Amino acid sequence: MLSQERTQTASGNFLFDEEFLDEARNENTNDPEEDEPLSWRLDNSDSLSDWTIVIVRKSDASNTVTYHVHKNILAIGPRKSEYFTRLFKIDKGVSESTTSTSTITLEDSAVDAFPIMLDYMYFLIDNVEDDSTVEATALRYLSRYFIIRKLYEH
């Protein structure tokens, strides 16, 4: 385990001591867990997520699902969400900006399809398979709600 000894310079920057740097250099980098791609499925502390999405079922408001996600994945790139891009650019006046949390109420089918949408955005799946009409309809709805153009085109 890395020691966390560091000193603060006059400019406010932190310098890590040589022991810390030696330990970091000598750590086993062949750990398969370290090779996992960035994902919303990783433990929050491991993935360094910077945004939380709480999805509420319309049929049962007490039934929620929480996702720890990454703003850069949601708002940048070919599979970005215009909804989140616009939200993240708002500095003031939106409570979501201060809490780094979006609470969104969706129909049950959309709640069930939400993880598939995230997998698509994170490039964990190449294409969205239309396993069922309900799932396909829910993904179409989510692509329109969150303005994900590439998902809508599928």
MODELLER restraints for C-alpha pairs under 7 A, 6 or more apart:
rsr = mdl.restraints
at = mdl.atoms
rsr.add(forms.Gaussian(group=physical.xy_distance, feature=features.Distance(at['CA:2:A'], at['CA:20:A']), mean=6.03, stdev=0.5))
rsr.add(forms.Gaussian(group=physical.xy_distance, feature=features.Distance(at['CA:2:A'], at['CA:23:A']), mean=5.99, stdev=0.5))
rsr.add(forms.Gaussian(group=physical.xy_distance, feature=features.Distance(at['CA:2:A'], at['CA:24:A']), mean=6.72, stdev=0.5))
rsr.add(forms.Gaussian(group=physical.xy_distance, feature=features.Distance(at['CA:3:A'], at['CA:20:A']), mean=5.52, stdev=0.5))
rsr.add(forms.Gaussian(group=physical.xy_distance, feature=features.Distance(at['CA:4:A'], at['CA:20:A']), mean=6.60, stdev=0.5))
rsr.add(forms.Gaussian(group=physical.xy_distance, feature=features.Distance(at['CA:5:A'], at['CA:16:A']), mean=6.17, stdev=0.5))
rsr.add(forms.Gaussian(group=physical.xy_distance, feature=features.Distance(at['CA:5:A'], at['CA:17:A']), mean=6.06, stdev=0.5))
rsr.add(forms.Gaussian(group=physical.xy_distance, feature=features.Distance(at['CA:5:A'], at['CA:20:A']), mean=6.78, stdev=0.5))
rsr.add(forms.Gaussian(group=physical.xy_distance, feature=features.Distance(at['CA:6:A'], at['CA:14:A']), mean=6.29, stdev=0.5))
rsr.add(forms.Gaussian(group=physical.xy_distance, feature=features.Distance(at['CA:6:A'], at['CA:15:A']), mean=5.45, stdev=0.5))
rsr.add(forms.Gaussian(group=physical.xy_distance, feature=features.Distance(at['CA:6:A'], at['CA:16:A']), mean=4.25, stdev=0.5))
rsr.add(forms.Gaussian(group=physical.xy_distance, feature=features.Distance(at['CA:6:A'], at['CA:17:A']), mean=5.62, stdev=0.5))
rsr.add(forms.Gaussian(group=physical.xy_distance, feature=features.Distance(at['CA:7:A'], at['CA:14:A']), mean=5.54, stdev=0.5))
rsr.add(forms.Gaussian(group=physical.xy_distance, feature=features.Distance(at['CA:7:A'], at['CA:15:A']), mean=5.37, stdev=0.5))
rsr.add(forms.Gaussian(group=physical.xy_distance, feature=features.Distance(at['CA:7:A'], at['CA:16:A']), mean=6.49, stdev=0.5))
rsr.add(forms.Gaussian(group=physical.xy_distance, feature=features.Distance(at['CA:8:A'], at['CA:14:A']), mean=4.46, stdev=0.5))
rsr.add(forms.Gaussian(group=physical.xy_distance, feature=features.Distance(at['CA:8:A'], at['CA:15:A']), mean=6.30, stdev=0.5))
rsr.add(forms.Gaussian(group=physical.xy_distance, feature=features.Distance(at['CA:38:A'], at['CA:47:A']), mean=6.60, stdev=0.5))
rsr.add(forms.Gaussian(group=physical.xy_distance, feature=features.Distance(at['CA:39:A'], at['CA:122:A']), mean=6.40, stdev=0.5))
rsr.add(forms.Gaussian(group=physical.xy_distance, feature=features.Distance(at['CA:40:A'], at['CA:67:A']), mean=6.70, stdev=0.5))
rsr.add(forms.Gaussian(group=physical.xy_distance, feature=features.Distance(at['CA:40:A'], at['CA:68:A']), mean=5.73, stdev=0.5))
rsr.add(forms.Gaussian(group=physical.xy_distance, feature=features.Distance(at['CA:40:A'], at['CA:69:A']), mean=5.04, stdev=0.5))
rsr.add(forms.Gaussian(group=physical.xy_distance, feature=features.Distance(at['CA:44:A'], at['CA:68:A']), mean=6.08, stdev=0.5))
rsr.add(forms.Gaussian(group=physical.xy_distance, feature=features.Distance(at['CA:49:A'], at['CA:68:A']), mean=5.76, stdev=0.5))
rsr.add(forms.Gaussian(group=physical.xy_distance, feature=features.Distance(at['CA:49:A'], at['CA:69:A']), mean=5.17, stdev=0.5))
rsr.add(forms.Gaussian(group=physical.xy_distance, feature=features.Distance(at['CA:49:A'], at['CA:70:A']), mean=4.99, stdev=0.5))
rsr.add(forms.Gaussian(group=physical.xy_distance, feature=features.Distance(at['CA:50:A'], at['CA:69:A']), mean=6.44, stdev=0.5))
rsr.add(forms.Gaussian(group=physical.xy_distance, feature=features.Distance(at['CA:50:A'], at['CA:70:A']), mean=5.36, stdev=0.5))
rsr.add(forms.Gaussian(group=physical.xy_distance, feature=features.Distance(at['CA:50:A'], at['CA:71:A']), mean=6.42, stdev=0.5))
rsr.add(forms.Gaussian(group=physical.xy_distance, feature=features.Distance(at['CA:51:A'], at['CA:68:A']), mean=5.99, stdev=0.5))
rsr.add(forms.Gaussian(group=physical.xy_distance, feature=features.Distance(at['CA:51:A'], at['CA:69:A']), mean=5.30, stdev=0.5))
rsr.add(forms.Gaussian(group=physical.xy_distance, feature=features.Distance(at['CA:51:A'], at['CA:70:A']), mean=5.80, stdev=0.5))
rsr.add(forms.Gaussian(group=physical.xy_distance, feature=features.Distance(at['CA:51:A'], at['CA:71:A']), mean=6.23, stdev=0.5))
rsr.add(forms.Gaussian(group=physical.xy_distance, feature=features.Distance(at['CA:51:A'], at['CA:100:A']), mean=5.08, stdev=0.5))
rsr.add(forms.Gaussian(group=physical.xy_distance, feature=features.Distance(at['CA:51:A'], at['CA:101:A']), mean=5.84, stdev=0.5))
rsr.add(forms.Gaussian(group=physical.xy_distance, feature=features.Distance(at['CA:52:A'], at['CA:66:A']), mean=6.91, stdev=0.5))
rsr.add(forms.Gaussian(group=physical.xy_distance, feature=features.Distance(at['CA:52:A'], at['CA:67:A']), mean=5.68, stdev=0.5))
rsr.add(forms.Gaussian(group=physical.xy_distance, feature=features.Distance(at['CA:52:A'], at['CA:68:A']), mean=4.65, stdev=0.5))
rsr.add(forms.Gaussian(group=physical.xy_distance, feature=features.Distance(at['CA:52:A'], at['CA:69:A']), mean=5.93, stdev=0.5))
rsr.add(forms.Gaussian(group=physical.xy_distance, feature=features.Distance(at['CA:52:A'], at['CA:100:A']), mean=6.25, stdev=0.5))
rsr.add(forms.Gaussian(group=physical.xy_distance, feature=features.Distance(at['CA:52:A'], at['CA:101:A']), mean=4.57, stdev=0.5))
rsr.add(forms.Gaussian(group=physical.xy_distance, feature=features.Distance(at['CA:52:A'], at['CA:102:A']), mean=6.33, stdev=0.5))
rsr.add(forms.Gaussian(group=physical.xy_distance, feature=features.Distance(at['CA:53:A'], at['CA:66:A']), mean=5.75, stdev=0.5))
rsr.add(forms.Gaussian(group=physical.xy_distance, feature=features.Distance(at['CA:53:A'], at['CA:67:A']), mean=5.11, stdev=0.5))
rsr.add(forms.Gaussian(group=physical.xy_distance, feature=features.Distance(at['CA:53:A'], at['CA:68:A']), mean=6.50, stdev=0.5))
rsr.add(forms.Gaussian(group=physical.xy_distance, feature=features.Distance(at['CA:53:A'], at['CA:101:A']), mean=5.64, stdev=0.5))
rsr.add(forms.Gaussian(group=physical.xy_distance, feature=features.Distance(at['CA:53:A'], at['CA:102:A']), mean=4.81, stdev=0.5))
rsr.add(forms.Gaussian(group=physical.xy_distance, feature=features.Distance(at['CA:53:A'], at['CA:103:A']), mean=5.93, stdev=0.5))
rsr.add(forms.Gaussian(group=physical.xy_distance, feature=features.Distance(at['CA:54:A'], at['CA:64:A']), mean=6.52, stdev=0.5))
rsr.add(forms.Gaussian(group=physical.xy_distance, feature=features.Distance(at['CA:54:A'], at['CA:65:A']), mean=5.69, stdev=0.5))
rsr.add(forms.Gaussian(group=physical.xy_distance, feature=features.Distance(at['CA:54:A'], at['CA:66:A']), mean=4.47, stdev=0.5))
rsr.add(forms.Gaussian(group=physical.xy_distance, feature=features.Distance(at['CA:54:A'], at['CA:67:A']), mean=6.37, stdev=0.5))
rsr.add(forms.Gaussian(group=physical.xy_distance, feature=features.Distance(at['CA:54:A'], at['CA:102:A']), mean=6.08, stdev=0.5))
rsr.add(forms.Gaussian(group=physical.xy_distance, feature=features.Distance(at['CA:54:A'], at['CA:103:A']), mean=4.62, stdev=0.5))
rsr.add(forms.Gaussian(group=physical.xy_distance, feature=features.Distance(at['CA:54:A'], at['CA:104:A']), mean=6.25, stdev=0.5))
rsr.add(forms.Gaussian(group=physical.xy_distance, feature=features.Distance(at['CA:55:A'], at['CA:64:A']), mean=5.45, stdev=0.5))
rsr.add(forms.Gaussian(group=physical.xy_distance, feature=features.Distance(at['CA:55:A'], at['CA:65:A']), mean=5.18, stdev=0.5))
rsr.add(forms.Gaussian(group=physical.xy_distance, feature=features.Distance(at['CA:55:A'], at['CA:66:A']), mean=6.33, stdev=0.5))
rsr.add(forms.Gaussian(group=physical.xy_distance, feature=features.Distance(at['CA:55:A'], at['CA:103:A']), mean=5.92, stdev=0.5))
rsr.add(forms.Gaussian(group=physical.xy_distance, feature=features.Distance(at['CA:55:A'], at['CA:104:A']), mean=5.03, stdev=0.5))
rsr.add(forms.Gaussian(group=physical.xy_distance, feature=features.Distance(at['CA:55:A'], at['CA:105:A']), mean=5.80, stdev=0.5))
rsr.add(forms.Gaussian(group=physical.xy_distance, feature=features.Distance(at['CA:55:A'], at['CA:106:A']), mean=6.95, stdev=0.5))
rsr.add(forms.Gaussian(group=physical.xy_distance, feature=features.Distance(at['CA:55:A'], at['CA:111:A']), mean=6.86, stdev=0.5))
rsr.add(forms.Gaussian(group=physical.xy_distance, feature=features.Distance(at['CA:56:A'], at['CA:63:A']), mean=6.16, stdev=0.5))
rsr.add(forms.Gaussian(group=physical.xy_distance, feature=features.Distance(at['CA:56:A'], at['CA:64:A']), mean=4.52, stdev=0.5))
rsr.add(forms.Gaussian(group=physical.xy_distance, feature=features.Distance(at['CA:56:A'], at['CA:65:A']), mean=6.70, stdev=0.5))
rsr.add(forms.Gaussian(group=physical.xy_distance, feature=features.Distance(at['CA:56:A'], at['CA:104:A']), mean=5.99, stdev=0.5))
rsr.add(forms.Gaussian(group=physical.xy_distance, feature=features.Distance(at['CA:56:A'], at['CA:105:A']), mean=4.49, stdev=0.5))
rsr.add(forms.Gaussian(group=physical.xy_distance, feature=features.Distance(at['CA:56:A'], at['CA:106:A']), mean=6.21, stdev=0.5))
rsr.add(forms.Gaussian(group=physical.xy_distance, feature=features.Distance(at['CA:57:A'], at['CA:63:A']), mean=5.89, stdev=0.5))
rsr.add(forms.Gaussian(group=physical.xy_distance, feature=features.Distance(at['CA:57:A'], at['CA:64:A']), mean=6.31, stdev=0.5))
rsr.add(forms.Gaussian(group=physical.xy_distance, feature=features.Distance(at['CA:57:A'], at['CA:105:A']), mean=5.85, stdev=0.5))
rsr.add(forms.Gaussian(group=physical.xy_distance, feature=features.Distance(at['CA:57:A'], at['CA:106:A']), mean=5.54, stdev=0.5))
rsr.add(forms.Gaussian(group=physical.xy_distance, feature=features.Distance(at['CA:57:A'], at['CA:107:A']), mean=6.02, stdev=0.5))
rsr.add(forms.Gaussian(group=physical.xy_distance, feature=features.Distance(at['CA:57:A'], at['CA:108:A']), mean=5.69, stdev=0.5))
rsr.add(forms.Gaussian(group=physical.xy_distance, feature=features.Distance(at['CA:57:A'], at['CA:111:A']), mean=6.57, stdev=0.5))
rsr.add(forms.Gaussian(group=physical.xy_distance, feature=features.Distance(at['CA:58:A'], at['CA:105:A']), mean=5.75, stdev=0.5))
rsr.add(forms.Gaussian(group=physical.xy_distance, feature=features.Distance(at['CA:58:A'], at['CA:106:A']), mean=5.47, stdev=0.5))
rsr.add(forms.Gaussian(group=physical.xy_distance, feature=features.Distance(at['CA:58:A'], at['CA:107:A']), mean=5.24, stdev=0.5))
rsr.add(forms.Gaussian(group=physical.xy_distance, feature=features.Distance(at['CA:58:A'], at['CA:108:A']), mean=6.66, stdev=0.5))
rsr.add(forms.Gaussian(group=physical.xy_distance, feature=features.Distance(at['CA:59:A'], at['CA:108:A']), mean=6.94, stdev=0.5))
rsr.add(forms.Gaussian(group=physical.xy_distance, feature=features.Distance(at['CA:73:A'], at['CA:80:A']), mean=6.83, stdev=0.5))
rsr.add(forms.Gaussian(group=physical.xy_distance, feature=features.Distance(at['CA:73:A'], at['CA:121:A']), mean=6.94, stdev=0.5))
rsr.add(forms.Gaussian(group=physical.xy_distance, feature=features.Distance(at['CA:73:A'], at['CA:122:A']), mean=6.42, stdev=0.5))
rsr.add(forms.Gaussian(group=physical.xy_distance, feature=features.Distance(at['CA:74:A'], at['CA:80:A']), mean=5.20, stdev=0.5))
rsr.add(forms.Gaussian(group=physical.xy_distance, feature=features.Distance(at['CA:74:A'], at['CA:81:A']), mean=5.69, stdev=0.5))
rsr.add(forms.Gaussian(group=physical.xy_distance, feature=features.Distance(at['CA:74:A'], at['CA:84:A']), mean=6.29, stdev=0.5))
rsr.add(forms.Gaussian(group=physical.xy_distance, feature=features.Distance(at['CA:74:A'], at['CA:121:A']), mean=6.89, stdev=0.5))
rsr.add(forms.Gaussian(group=physical.xy_distance, feature=features.Distance(at['CA:75:A'], at['CA:81:A']), mean=5.52, stdev=0.5))
rsr.add(forms.Gaussian(group=physical.xy_distance, feature=features.Distance(at['CA:75:A'], at['CA:82:A']), mean=6.73, stdev=0.5))
rsr.add(forms.Gaussian(group=physical.xy_distance, feature=features.Distance(at['CA:75:A'], at['CA:84:A']), mean=5.61, stdev=0.5))
rsr.add(forms.Gaussian(group=physical.xy_distance, feature=features.Distance(at['CA:75:A'], at['CA:85:A']), mean=4.39, stdev=0.5))
rsr.add(forms.Gaussian(group=physical.xy_distance, feature=features.Distance(at['CA:79:A'], at['CA:121:A']), mean=5.30, stdev=0.5))
rsr.add(forms.Gaussian(group=physical.xy_distance, feature=features.Distance(at['CA:79:A'], at['CA:148:A']), mean=6.30, stdev=0.5))
rsr.add(forms.Gaussian(group=physical.xy_distance, feature=features.Distance(at['CA:79:A'], at['CA:150:A']), mean=5.81, stdev=0.5))
rsr.add(forms.Gaussian(group=physical.xy_distance, feature=features.Distance(at['CA:80:A'], at['CA:121:A']), mean=6.72, stdev=0.5))
rsr.add(forms.Gaussian(group=physical.xy_distance, feature=features.Distance(at['CA:80:A'], at['CA:148:A']), mean=5.95, stdev=0.5))
rsr.add(forms.Gaussian(group=physical.xy_distance, feature=features.Distance(at['CA:81:A'], at['CA:146:A']), mean=5.55, stdev=0.5))
rsr.add(forms.Gaussian(group=physical.xy_distance, feature=features.Distance(at['CA:81:A'], at['CA:147:A']), mean=5.33, stdev=0.5))
rsr.add(forms.Gaussian(group=physical.xy_distance, feature=features.Distance(at['CA:81:A'], at['CA:148:A']), mean=4.67, stdev=0.5))
rsr.add(forms.Gaussian(group=physical.xy_distance, feature=features.Distance(at['CA:82:A'], at['CA:146:A']), mean=6.51, stdev=0.5))
rsr.add(forms.Gaussian(group=physical.xy_distance, feature=features.Distance(at['CA:82:A'], at['CA:147:A']), mean=5.16, stdev=0.5))
rsr.add(forms.Gaussian(group=physical.xy_distance, feature=features.Distance(at['CA:82:A'], at['CA:148:A']), mean=6.51, stdev=0.5))
rsr.add(forms.Gaussian(group=physical.xy_distance, feature=features.Distance(at['CA:83:A'], at['CA:146:A']), mean=4.94, stdev=0.5))
rsr.add(forms.Gaussian(group=physical.xy_distance, feature=features.Distance(at['CA:83:A'], at['CA:147:A']), mean=5.83, stdev=0.5))
rsr.add(forms.Gaussian(group=physical.xy_distance, feature=features.Distance(at['CA:91:A'], at['CA:97:A']), mean=6.56, stdev=0.5))
rsr.add(forms.Gaussian(group=physical.xy_distance, feature=features.Distance(at['CA:96:A'], at['CA:102:A']), mean=5.67, stdev=0.5))
rsr.add(forms.Gaussian(group=physical.xy_distance, feature=features.Distance(at['CA:109:A'], at['CA:134:A']), mean=6.88, stdev=0.5))
rsr.add(forms.Gaussian(group=physical.xy_distance, feature=features.Distance(at['CA:109:A'], at['CA:135:A']), mean=6.94, stdev=0.5))
rsr.add(forms.Gaussian(group=physical.xy_distance, feature=features.Distance(at['CA:109:A'], at['CA:138:A']), mean=5.74, stdev=0.5))
rsr.add(forms.Gaussian(group=physical.xy_distance, feature=features.Distance(at['CA:110:A'], at['CA:138:A']), mean=4.79, stdev=0.5))
rsr.add(forms.Gaussian(group=physical.xy_distance, feature=features.Distance(at['CA:110:A'], at['CA:139:A']), mean=6.91, stdev=0.5))
rsr.add(forms.Gaussian(group=physical.xy_distance, feature=features.Distance(at['CA:110:A'], at['CA:142:A']), mean=6.63, stdev=0.5))
rsr.add(forms.Gaussian(group=physical.xy_distance, feature=features.Distance(at['CA:113:A'], at['CA:135:A']), mean=6.24, stdev=0.5))
rsr.add(forms.Gaussian(group=physical.xy_distance, feature=features.Distance(at['CA:113:A'], at['CA:138:A']), mean=6.21, stdev=0.5))
rsr.add(forms.Gaussian(group=physical.xy_distance, feature=features.Distance(at['CA:113:A'], at['CA:139:A']), mean=6.25, stdev=0.5))
rsr.add(forms.Gaussian(group=physical.xy_distance, feature=features.Distance(at['CA:117:A'], at['CA:139:A']), mean=6.86, stdev=0.5))
rsr.add(forms.Gaussian(group=physical.xy_distance, feature=features.Distance(at['CA:119:A'], at['CA:125:A']), mean=5.93, stdev=0.5))
rsr.add(forms.Gaussian(group=physical.xy_distance, feature=features.Distance(at['CA:120:A'], at['CA:126:A']), mean=6.80, stdev=0.5))
rsr.add(forms.Gaussian(group=physical.xy_distance, feature=features.Distance(at['CA:130:A'], at['CA:136:A']), mean=5.37, stdev=0.5))
rsr.add(forms.Gaussian(group=physical.xy_distance, feature=features.Distance(at['CA:140:A'], at['CA:152:A']), mean=5.89, stdev=0.5))
rsr.add(forms.Gaussian(group=physical.xy_distance, feature=features.Distance(at['CA:143:A'], at['CA:149:A']), mean=6.85, stdev=0.5))
rsr.add(forms.Gaussian(group=physical.xy_distance, feature=features.Distance(at['CA:143:A'], at['CA:151:A']), mean=5.73, stdev=0.5))
rsr.add(forms.Gaussian(group=physical.xy_distance, feature=features.Distance(at['CA:143:A'], at['CA:152:A']), mean=5.20, stdev=0.5))
rsr.add(forms.Gaussian(group=physical.xy_distance, feature=features.Distance(at['CA:144:A'], at['CA:152:A']), mean=6.82, stdev=0.5))
